[in-house]
Amino acid sequence: MKIFVTGATGWIGSTVVDQLLAAGHDITGLARSDTSAAALAAKGARALRGDLDDLAGIRAGAEAAEAVVHLANKHDFADQAATNRAERGAVQAVGEVLAGSHRPFVVAAGLAFLAAGRTATEADRSPFHGVDSLRGGSENLALEFAEKGVGTVVVRFAPTVHGAGDHGFLAGVVATARAKGVSAYAGDGANRWAAVHREDAGRVVRLALERGVPAGTVLHAAAEDGLLFRDIAEAVGRGLGLPTASVPVDDAAEHFGWLHKFATADMCASADATRTLLGWTPTGPTLEEDLDSGCYYR
């Protein structure tokens, strides 16, 4: 299958590309730099130079492909509005190209703030609509294209997609603990984070493409439904040789900075329907195993 991948050299995208190439697919990845283009070429994939603001390039990549995987995101928490606009614009561009073709369109989404206080399932619908909402409401926009002849499949990733080399939320937790001299949690630390190892997350994307998943399907890349943030903080404290302590919820913003909304959020999710539909069984290390391995502290 000829597949166009945005975010092809990113944390999740790089393992998705590796797995798709290993399965014999023909990959073109969106590359923002010469370094990214060279990394793709070294793997045997083609590079299409451009970024999320290059909508003409994104349309060209989609037009030439039999399937599209959209994993790129600016993740600019200092300018969330620009991040949201870019995300929505990219999904809109691909959706318009693929309309009526029934070609697969796998779109990355998140489990954050989906169902606070309970375990989210694939049946839950995102509460985010419109460009001013989280991720520009791109999940709902992508699902609207399923009604226009696009083979949309949404993959919601756990808040921590962990493993050696991670630079996401969990790496932020570690960096905060190192900087503050204490591995903290807010209040009683009973809020939960779903988790998945990077390789297992990549396999969800590959299977979503290869198993002929119906348009409009929502999948969860979550191997562990929800770990107490307090337990995560304690594991980080062990790894860094730092004390673990609670900070008042009202002080969480000052302590965690940009990360505080996630460090205090309850982001628990089941992937039962995904496991059944794809025949997906996670095999990678657990979050605690990765934290205890030392890979986050080197």
C-alpha positions in Angstrom: 0.0 0.0 0.0 1.3 3.5 -0.8 0.9 5.4 2.5 1.5 9.1 3.2 2.5 9.8 6.8 2.7 13.2 8.5 4.9 13.3 11.6 6.9 10.4 10.0 10.1 11.1 12.0 8.3 12.0 15.3 8.1 9.9 18.5 5.2 7.8 17.4 5.6 8.3 13.6 9.1 6.9 13.4 8.1 3.6 14.8 4.9 3.6 12.7 7.1 4.1 9.6 9.4 1.3 10.7 6.6 -1.1 11.2 4.9 -0.2 7.9 8.1 -0.6 6.0 8.8 -3.9 7.6 5.3 -5.1 6.5 6.2 -4.2 2.9 4.3 -0.9 2.5 5.5 2.0 0.3 6.0 5.1 2.6 6.2 8.8 1.9 6.8 10.9 4.9 6.3 14.6 5.4 9.7 16.1 6.4 10.3 19.5 7.8 14.1 19.5 7.5 17.0 18.0 5.6 17.8 15.9 8.6 14.3 14.4 8.7 14.4 13.8 5.0 17.7 12.0 5.3 16.4 9.9 8.2 13.4 8.7 6.0 15.7 8.0 3.1 18.0 5.9 5.2 15.0 3.7 6.2 14.0 3.3 2.5 11.1 5.7 2.6 10.5 8.8 0.5 10.4 12.3 1.9 8.0 15.1 0.9 9.4 18.4 2.2 6.9 20.5 4.1 5.2 21.0 7.4 1.7 21.4 8.9 1.4 24.9 7.5 2.1 23.7 4.0 -1.4 22.7 3.0 -0.6 22.4 -0.7 2.2 19.9 0.1 -0.1 17.9 2.4 -2.8 17.8 -0.3 -0.2 16.6 -2.8 1.0 13.8 -0.5 -2.6 12.7 0.1 -3.5 12.8 -3.6 -0.6 10.4 -4.5 -1.4 7.9 -1.7 -3.7 5.0 -1.2 -3.9 5.8 2.5 -2.9 8.6 4.8 -1.7 8.5 8.4 -1.8 11.9 10.2 0.4 11.9 13.3 2.1 15.4 13.2 1.2 18.1 15.7 3.0 21.2 16.7 2.5 20.7 20.4 3.3 24.4 21.0 1.8 25.0 24.4 3.0 28.6 24.3 0.7 29.2 21.3 -2.0 26.7 21.6 -4.3 28.6 19.1 -1.7 28.2 16.3 -1.3 24.5 17.2 -5.1 24.1 17.0 -5.4 25.9 13.7 -2.6 23.9 12.1 -4.0 20.6 13.3 -7.5 21.4 12.0 -6.2 22.7 8.7 -4.2 19.6 8.0 -7.1 17.3 8.7 -9.4 19.5 6.5 -6.9 19.4 3.7 -6.6 15.6 3.7 -10.3 15.0 4.1 -11.1 17.2 1.1 -8.6 15.3 -1.0 -9.9 11.8 0.1 -13.6 12.7 0.0 -15.5 10.1 -2.0 -12.5 7.8 -2.4 -13.1 5.6 0.6 -9.3 5.5 1.1 -8.1 5.0 4.7 -7.3 8.1 6.8 -5.9 7.3 10.2 -5.9 10.4 12.4 -4.1 10.7 15.7 -6.1 12.0 18.7 -5.6 12.1 22.5 -7.3 10.6 25.5 -6.8 13.7 27.6 -9.9 15.4 29.1 -12.2 12.9 27.4 -14.0 11.4 30.4 -12.9 12.8 33.7 -13.6 10.7 36.7 -14.3 7.5 34.8 -12.7 5.1 32.3 -13.2 6.3 28.8 -14.1 3.8 26.1 -14.0 3.9 22.3 -17.7 4.6 22.4 -17.2 8.0 24.0 -17.3 10.9 21.6 -14.9 13.8 21.8 -16.4 17.0 23.4 -14.1 19.2 21.4 -15.6 20.9 18.3 -14.3 23.8 16.3 -10.9 25.4 15.8 -10.8 27.0 19.2 -11.1 23.7 21.0 -8.4 21.2 21.9 -6.5 20.0 18.8 -8.8 22.2 16.8 -11.6 19.7 17.2 -9.8 17.6 14.6 -11.1 14.3 15.8 -14.7 15.3 15.2 -13.8 17.0 11.9 -12.1 13.8 10.7 -15.2 11.7 11.7 -17.4 14.0 9.7 -15.4 13.1 6.6 -16.3 9.5 7.2 -19.8 10.5 6.1 -18.3 11.9 2.9 -16.7 8.8 1.6 -13.4 8.9 3.6 -12.2 5.8 5.4 -11.5 7.8 8.7 -10.2 5.8 11.7 -9.3 7.8 14.8 -6.5 6.4 17.1 -6.6 8.0 20.5 -3.2 7.7 22.1 -2.6 7.3 25.9 -1.3 10.5 27.6 2.0 8.7 28.0 3.4 6.8 25.0 6.5 5.7 26.8 9.9 4.2 26.0 13.6 5.0 25.7 13.9 8.4 24.0 10.5 9.7 25.0 10.3 13.5 25.1 6.5 13.8 25.9 4.5 14.3 29.1 6.4 11.7 31.1 9.7 13.2 30.2 8.3 16.5 31.4 7.4 14.9 34.7 10.9 13.7 35.1 12.4 17.0 34.1 10.2 18.8 36.6 11.2 16.5 39.4 14.9 17.0 38.6 14.5 20.8 38.5 12.5 21.0 41.7 14.4 18.4 43.7 11.2 16.5 44.5 9.0 14.2 42.6 5.5 15.6 43.2 1.9 14.8 42.7 -1.1 17.1 43.3 -3.4 16.5 46.2 -3.8 12.8 46.9 -2.4 11.9 43.5 -5.4 9.7 42.8 -5.8 11.0 39.2 -4.9 8.3 36.7 -3.0 8.2 33.4 -3.5 5.5 30.8 -0.2 4.3 29.2 1.1 2.4 26.2 4.6 1.5 25.1 5.7 3.2 21.8 6.0 -0.1 19.8 2.5 -1.2 20.9 1.1 2.2 19.9 2.7 1.9 16.5 1.2 -1.5 16.0 -2.3 -0.1 16.5 -1.8 2.2 13.6 -0.5 -0.5 11.3 -3.3 -2.9 12.2 -5.9 -0.1 11.6 -4.6 0.1 8.1 -4.2 -3.6 7.4 -7.4 -5.0 8.9 -9.9 -3.0 6.8 -11.4 -1.2 9.8 -14.8 0.4 9.0 -14.9 4.1 8.4 -15.8 6.1 11.5 -14.1 3.7 13.9 -12.4 5.0 17.1 -9.5 3.0 18.5 -7.6 3.4 21.8 -3.9 2.8 22.0 -3.8 2.2 25.7 -2.1 -0.9 27.2 -2.7 0.1 30.8 -6.1 1.6 31.6 -4.9 4.0 34.4 -2.0 4.3 36.8 -2.3 6.6 39.8 -0.2 9.7 39.2 1.0 9.2 42.8 2.5 5.9 41.8 4.1 7.4 38.7 5.7 10.2 40.9 7.0 7.5 43.3 8.6 5.6 40.5 10.2 8.8 39.2 11.4 9.6 42.7 13.1 6.2 43.0 14.7 6.6 39.6 16.1 10.0 40.4 16.9 9.3 44.1 14.6 12.1 45.1 11.8 12.3 47.7 8.2 12.1 46.7 5.7 14.5 48.1 2.2 16.0 47.5 1.8 19.6 46.5 -1.6 21.4 47.1 -3.8 21.3 44.0 -3.9 25.1 44.1 -0.1 25.1 43.8 0.1 22.6 40.9 0.3 25.3 38.2 3.3 26.9 39.9 5.0 23.6 40.5 4.4 21.8 37.1 4.2 24.8 34.8 2.9 24.0 31.3 2.4 20.4 32.4 0.0 21.1 35.3 -3.3 20.6 33.4 -2.1 17.1 32.5 -0.4 16.3 35.8 -3.7 17.0 37.6 -6.0 15.4 35.0 -7.7 12.0 35.3 -7.0 10.3 31.9 -8.1 6.7 32.3 -9.1 4.7 29.3 -10.0 1.1 28.3 -8.9 -0.4 25.0 -11.1 -3.5 25.2 -13.0 -2.8 21.9 -9.6 -2.1 20.1 -8.1 -5.4 21.3 -11.1 -7.3 20.1 -11.4 -5.6 16.7 -7.7 -5.6 15.8 -6.6 -8.7 17.7 -4.1 -6.4 19.4 -2.3 -7.6 22.5 0.3 -5.2 23.9 3.7 -6.9 24.4 6.0 -4.0 25.3 7.2 -3.0 28.8 4.8 -1.5 31.3 5.2 2.1 32.3 6.7 1.1 35.6 9.1 -1.2 34.0 10.3 1.6 31.7 10.6 4.0 34.6 12.6 1.4 36.6 14.8 0.6 33.7 16.6 3.9 34.0 15.9 5.0 30.4 14.3 8.2 31.5 17.1 9.4 33.7 20.1 9.1 31.4 
